[in-house]
């Protein structure tokens, strides 16, 4: 096994790449001639999805420029893939827009700010995530009523913050970088004074978000049995066939968990399954919420089981090294998140299809 390059050697390689692709060239936009029709790209992406749900996806995307950007990761991946890139490869989120960052509880119950969507994760040029994030900041600024100058300043500020933090992290040791995390307490001082009360209230609501709160919100008693509350078409009873399929793949999913977490999962039993519509770009993929209970009905665990297909980046950055799309998503999430979900795992769906089981418990 070759030794890792020294910091000086890595810096030299970076400068060499910058000479090959100057920073100014990142301002270029893809040529329109020969560019795939965005509508055709979205239609192709939806070909193997649940067709009855696709109108929800398109309706959500049509609501504005930012919802369209959220749902059009495949379109932007094509644009980025058509341009020269640095060749400096990292594990990409693949869909690093503004609303794919949020708050979640770590296994130690600390409230962290981090990425929270990994459907498209895949190795690729580092700047693709940075460009999608900066573009989303600019589009969000316009959606909130700001002009082009403010949008440009916001995007530049996001890129500058990324650059500063990369320089800071480059000076740290490997373990220090690995354990880097953003606690919610670090976020509030960064917020403008006039917005701090609103943000502090949002942080407090996030801290109170628990499985028991979800139990009250998402379930009801039906003939004396606990069931997930129906809210069609966004949340529907899964039906006997789909429920049986989800139960069957659980053994496969369980095998991908560490041994101690398999033992913990075995203390719960599946009570109900419902089909759920999630996000914008993901609408139409098969997604289920699974309600499990532990020692009694007041001891709930909610799991999300979501279909995973090829990343939108694979056509432009190369095929995934993981033959299983669910494995790709889980491995990418474990690499990118500061603290992963303890029930994160993957399974093979019916007919060889792939899915990932991701916990929604907090």
C-alpha positions as CSV (number, residue, x, y, z in Angstrom):
1,X,0.0,0.0,0.0
2,X,1.4,3.4,-1.0
3,X,2.0,6.0,1.6
4,X,-0.3,9.0,1.6
5,X,1.1,12.2,0.1
6,X,2.5,14.8,2.4
7,X,0.7,18.1,2.8
8,X,3.3,19.9,0.7
9,X,2.9,17.3,-2.1
10,X,-0.9,17.6,-2.0
11,X,-0.6,21.4,-2.2
12,X,1.8,21.1,-5.2
13,X,-0.7,18.8,-7.0
14,X,-3.5,21.2,-6.3
15,X,-1.6,24.1,-7.8
16,X,-0.7,22.0,-10.8
17,X,-4.4,21.3,-11.4
18,X,-5.2,25.0,-11.0
19,X,-2.8,25.8,-13.8
20,X,-4.5,23.2,-16.0
21,X,-8.0,24.6,-15.2
22,X,-7.7,28.2,-13.9
23,X,-10.4,29.3,-11.4
24,X,-11.7,31.9,-14.0
25,X,-12.8,29.0,-16.2
26,X,-15.2,27.8,-13.6
27,X,-17.4,30.8,-14.6
28,X,-18.1,29.3,-18.0
29,X,-21.6,27.9,-18.6
30,X,-22.4,24.9,-20.8
31,X,-23.2,25.5,-24.5
32,X,-26.9,25.2,-25.4
33,X,-26.2,23.5,-28.7
34,X,-26.5,19.8,-28.3
35,X,-27.6,20.1,-24.7
36,X,-30.2,17.5,-23.7
37,X,-33.7,18.8,-23.3
38,X,-34.3,19.1,-19.5
39,X,-37.9,17.9,-19.8
40,X,-36.6,14.8,-21.6
41,X,-34.0,14.2,-18.9
42,X,-36.7,14.3,-16.2
43,X,-39.1,12.1,-18.2
44,X,-36.4,9.5,-18.6
45,X,-35.6,9.6,-14.9
46,X,-39.2,8.9,-14.1
47,X,-39.7,6.0,-16.5
48,X,-39.3,3.3,-13.8
49,X,-40.9,5.2,-11.0
50,X,-44.4,4.9,-9.6
51,X,-46.3,6.6,-12.5
52,X,-49.3,7.7,-10.5
53,X,-47.0,9.8,-8.2
54,X,-45.1,11.6,-11.0
55,X,-47.7,14.4,-11.3
56,X,-47.0,15.3,-7.7
57,X,-43.3,15.6,-8.5
58,X,-43.9,17.8,-11.5
59,X,-46.4,20.0,-9.6
60,X,-43.9,20.5,-6.8
61,X,-41.1,21.4,-9.3
62,X,-43.4,23.8,-11.2
63,X,-44.1,25.8,-8.0
64,X,-41.0,28.0,-8.5
65,X,-37.4,28.2,-9.5
66,X,-36.0,26.8,-6.3
67,X,-38.4,23.7,-6.2
68,X,-37.4,23.1,-9.9
69,X,-33.7,23.2,-8.9
70,X,-34.4,20.8,-6.1
71,X,-36.0,18.3,-8.4
72,X,-33.6,18.7,-11.4
73,X,-30.4,17.2,-10.0
74,X,-30.1,15.1,-13.1
75,X,-30.3,18.2,-15.3
76,X,-27.6,20.0,-13.4
77,X,-25.4,16.9,-13.3
78,X,-25.5,16.8,-17.1
79,X,-24.5,20.5,-17.3
80,X,-21.6,20.0,-14.9
81,X,-20.5,16.8,-16.6
82,X,-20.3,18.6,-19.9
83,X,-17.7,21.1,-18.6
84,X,-14.0,20.7,-17.9
85,X,-13.3,19.8,-14.2
86,X,-10.4,19.8,-11.8
87,X,-10.1,16.0,-11.5
88,X,-9.8,16.4,-7.7
89,X,-12.2,13.7,-6.6
90,X,-14.1,13.5,-3.3
91,X,-17.1,11.7,-2.1
92,X,-19.9,14.0,-3.3
93,X,-23.3,14.5,-1.9
94,X,-24.4,14.8,-5.5
95,X,-27.4,17.1,-4.6
96,X,-25.8,19.7,-2.2
97,X,-28.5,22.4,-2.5
98,X,-29.4,24.7,0.4
99,X,-32.4,22.7,1.7
100,X,-30.4,19.4,1.9
101,X,-28.7,20.7,5.0
102,X,-30.5,20.6,8.3
103,X,-30.6,19.6,11.9
104,X,-30.6,16.0,13.2
105,X,-29.8,14.3,16.5
106,X,-26.6,12.3,16.7
107,X,-26.6,8.8,18.4
108,X,-25.4,10.7,21.5
109,X,-28.5,12.9,21.2
110,X,-26.5,16.1,20.4
111,X,-28.3,18.3,17.8
112,X,-26.0,18.7,14.8
113,X,-26.2,20.7,11.5
114,X,-25.2,18.7,8.5
115,X,-26.1,17.2,5.1
116,X,-29.3,15.1,5.2
117,X,-29.8,13.7,1.7
118,X,-27.6,11.1,0.1
119,X,-29.6,9.6,-2.8
120,X,-27.1,10.8,-5.4
121,X,-23.9,10.4,-3.4
122,X,-20.9,9.3,-5.6
123,X,-17.2,10.2,-6.0
124,X,-16.6,13.1,-8.4
125,X,-14.9,16.4,-8.8
126,X,-15.2,18.5,-5.6
127,X,-16.4,21.6,-7.4
128,X,-19.7,20.0,-8.5
129,X,-21.1,20.0,-5.0
130,X,-19.8,23.6,-4.4
131,X,-21.4,24.8,-7.7
132,X,-24.7,23.2,-6.9
133,X,-24.7,24.7,-3.4
134,X,-23.7,28.2,-4.7
135,X,-26.4,28.0,-7.4
136,X,-29.0,27.1,-4.9
137,X,-28.1,30.0,-2.7
138,X,-28.4,32.4,-5.6
139,X,-31.8,30.9,-6.7
140,X,-33.1,31.0,-3.1
141,X,-32.1,34.7,-2.8
142,X,-34.1,35.5,-5.9
143,X,-37.1,33.4,-4.7
144,X,-37.0,35.5,-1.5
145,X,-37.4,38.7,-3.4
146,X,-33.7,39.8,-3.6
147,X,-32.2,41.2,-6.8
148,X,-29.3,39.8,-8.9
149,X,-26.6,41.7,-7.0
150,X,-27.7,40.3,-3.7
151,X,-28.0,36.8,-5.2
152,X,-24.5,37.1,-6.5
153,X,-23.1,38.3,-3.2
154,X,-24.9,35.4,-1.4
155,X,-23.4,32.8,-3.7
156,X,-19.9,34.4,-3.5
157,X,-20.2,34.3,0.4
158,X,-21.1,30.6,0.3
159,X,-18.2,29.8,-1.9
160,X,-15.8,31.9,0.2
161,X,-17.0,30.2,3.4
162,X,-16.3,26.8,1.8
163,X,-12.8,28.0,0.8
164,X,-12.0,29.3,4.3
165,X,-13.1,26.1,5.9
166,X,-11.1,23.9,3.5
167,X,-8.0,25.9,4.3
168,X,-8.6,25.5,8.0
169,X,-9.3,21.8,7.7
170,X,-6.2,21.3,5.6
171,X,-4.0,22.3,8.6
172,X,-5.6,19.7,10.9
173,X,-4.7,16.0,11.5
174,X,-6.7,13.2,10.0
175,X,-8.6,12.3,13.2
176,X,-9.4,15.9,13.9
177,X,-11.0,16.3,10.5
178,X,-12.8,12.9,10.8
179,X,-14.4,14.1,14.1
180,X,-15.3,17.6,12.9
181,X,-18.9,18.4,13.4
182,X,-21.2,21.5,13.6
183,X,-23.2,21.5,16.8
184,X,-26.4,23.5,16.7
185,X,-25.0,25.8,19.5
186,X,-22.4,27.0,17.0
187,X,-25.1,28.0,14.4
188,X,-27.0,30.6,16.5
189,X,-24.1,33.2,16.8
190,X,-23.8,33.2,13.0
191,X,-27.4,34.4,12.6
192,X,-28.3,38.1,12.3
193,X,-29.6,39.5,15.6
194,X,-33.0,40.2,14.1
195,X,-33.4,36.6,13.1
196,X,-32.0,34.9,16.2
197,X,-35.3,34.5,18.1
198,X,-36.9,32.7,15.2
199,X,-33.9,30.4,14.7
200,X,-33.6,29.7,18.4
201,X,-37.3,28.7,18.4
202,X,-36.6,26.3,15.4
203,X,-33.7,24.8,17.2
204,X,-35.8,24.2,20.3
205,X,-38.5,22.5,18.2
206,X,-35.8,20.3,16.7
207,X,-34.6,19.3,20.2
208,X,-38.1,18.3,21.2
209,X,-38.6,16.1,18.0
210,X,-38.7,12.5,19.3
211,X,-40.2,9.2,18.4
212,X,-43.0,9.7,20.9
213,X,-43.9,13.0,19.2
214,X,-43.9,11.2,15.9
215,X,-46.0,8.5,17.3
216,X,-48.7,11.0,18.3
217,X,-48.5,12.8,14.9
218,X,-48.3,9.8,12.6
219,X,-50.4,7.1,14.1
220,X,-53.9,6.4,15.3
221,X,-55.8,3.5,16.8
222,X,-57.8,1.4,14.3
223,X,-60.0,-1.4,15.9
224,X,-57.7,-1.3,18.9
225,X,-54.5,-1.6,16.9
226,X,-51.9,1.0,16.3
227,X,-51.7,2.1,12.6
228,X,-49.9,4.8,10.6
229,X,-52.4,7.6,9.9
230,X,-53.4,7.8,6.3
231,X,-53.0,11.1,4.4
232,X,-53.5,10.3,0.7
233,X,-51.8,10.6,-1.7
234,X,-48.7,11.6,0.5
235,X,-49.1,8.8,3.1
236,X,-51.1,5.7,2.2
237,X,-51.5,2.2,3.8
238,X,-49.0,0.0,2.0
239,X,-51.4,-2.8,1.2
240,X,-50.9,-6.4,1.9
241,X,-48.5,-7.2,-1.0
242,X,-46.2,-4.2,-0.3
243,X,-46.3,-4.8,3.4
244,X,-45.3,-8.4,2.9
245,X,-42.4,-7.3,0.6
246,X,-41.1,-4.8,3.2
247,X,-41.2,-7.4,5.9
248,X,-39.3,-9.9,3.7
249,X,-36.5,-7.5,2.9
250,X,-36.0,-6.8,6.6
251,X,-33.8,-9.9,7.1
252,X,-31.5,-8.7,4.3
253,X,-31.5,-5.2,5.8
254,X,-30.7,-6.5,9.3
255,X,-27.6,-8.4,8.0
256,X,-26.0,-5.1,7.0
257,X,-26.1,-3.7,10.6
258,X,-23.3,-4.1,13.1
259,X,-24.0,-7.0,15.5
260,X,-25.0,-5.0,18.5
261,X,-27.5,-3.0,16.4
262,X,-29.0,-6.2,15.0
263,X,-29.6,-7.3,18.6
264,X,-31.2,-3.9,19.4
265,X,-33.4,-4.1,16.3
266,X,-34.5,-7.6,17.3
267,X,-36.2,-6.1,20.3
268,X,-38.7,-4.4,18.0
269,X,-41.5,-5.9,15.9
270,X,-43.1,-4.5,12.7
271,X,-46.6,-3.2,13.4
272,X,-47.5,-1.3,10.2
273,X,-46.2,-0.1,6.8
274,X,-47.3,2.9,4.8
275,X,-46.2,4.2,1.4
276,X,-44.8,7.8,1.7
277,X,-44.1,10.6,-0.8
278,X,-40.9,12.3,0.0
279,X,-39.0,15.5,-1.2
280,X,-39.2,16.8,-4.7
281,X,-36.7,15.0,-6.9
282,X,-37.4,11.7,-5.1
283,X,-41.1,11.7,-5.7
284,X,-42.1,8.5,-7.6
285,X,-39.3,6.4,-6.0
286,X,-40.8,3.7,-3.8
287,X,-40.6,4.8,-0.2
288,X,-42.2,3.3,2.9
289,X,-42.5,4.3,6.5
290,X,-42.3,1.3,8.9
291,X,-43.7,1.5,12.4
292,X,-42.1,-0.9,14.9
293,X,-42.7,-1.1,18.6
294,X,-40.4,-2.3,21.4
295,X,-41.5,-3.3,25.0
296,X,-45.0,-1.8,24.4
297,X,-47.0,0.4,22.0
298,X,-45.5,3.5,23.7
299,X,-42.0,2.5,22.7
300,X,-41.9,3.3,19.0
301,X,-39.3,3.2,16.3
302,X,-40.0,4.6,12.8
303,X,-37.8,3.4,9.9
304,X,-37.9,4.8,6.3
305,X,-37.3,2.2,3.6
306,X,-36.5,4.0,0.3
307,X,-35.7,2.8,-3.1
308,X,-32.2,3.6,-4.4
309,X,-31.2,3.6,-8.1
310,X,-28.1,4.8,-9.9
311,X,-26.8,8.2,-8.9
312,X,-27.5,11.0,-11.5
313,X,-23.7,11.5,-11.4
314,X,-22.8,8.1,-12.7
315,X,-23.4,9.0,-16.3
316,X,-20.8,11.8,-16.0
317,X,-18.4,10.7,-13.2
318,X,-18.3,7.0,-14.0
319,X,-20.1,3.9,-12.6
320,X,-20.3,3.4,-8.8
321,X,-17.8,1.0,-7.3
322,X,-20.7,-0.4,-5.4
323,X,-22.7,-2.9,-7.4
324,X,-25.7,-2.4,-5.0
325,X,-27.3,1.1,-5.2
326,X,-28.4,0.8,-1.6
327,X,-24.9,0.1,-0.5
328,X,-23.7,3.1,-2.4
329,X,-26.1,5.4,-0.6
330,X,-25.3,4.0,2.9
331,X,-21.5,4.1,2.3
332,X,-21.7,7.6,1.0
333,X,-23.8,8.8,4.0
334,X,-21.4,7.2,6.5
335,X,-18.5,8.9,4.8
336,X,-20.1,12.4,4.6
337,X,-22.2,12.7,7.8
338,X,-20.5,13.7,11.0
339,X,-22.6,11.3,13.0
340,X,-24.6,8.5,11.2
341,X,-27.9,7.0,12.1
342,X,-27.5,3.8,14.1
343,X,-30.1,1.9,12.0
344,X,-28.6,2.9,8.6
345,X,-28.5,-0.1,6.3
346,X,-29.5,-1.5,2.9
347,X,-31.4,-4.4,1.4
348,X,-32.2,-5.9,-1.9
349,X,-35.8,-5.4,-3.0
350,X,-38.1,-7.7,-5.0
351,X,-36.9,-8.7,-8.5
352,X,-33.3,-7.6,-7.5
353,X,-34.3,-4.0,-7.1
354,X,-32.3,-2.1,-4.4
355,X,-33.5,-0.1,-1.5
356,X,-32.0,1.5,1.6
357,X,-33.4,1.4,5.1
358,X,-32.9,4.7,6.8
359,X,-34.1,5.4,10.3
360,X,-36.4,8.4,10.9
361,X,-36.2,8.0,14.7
362,X,-34.8,10.8,16.7
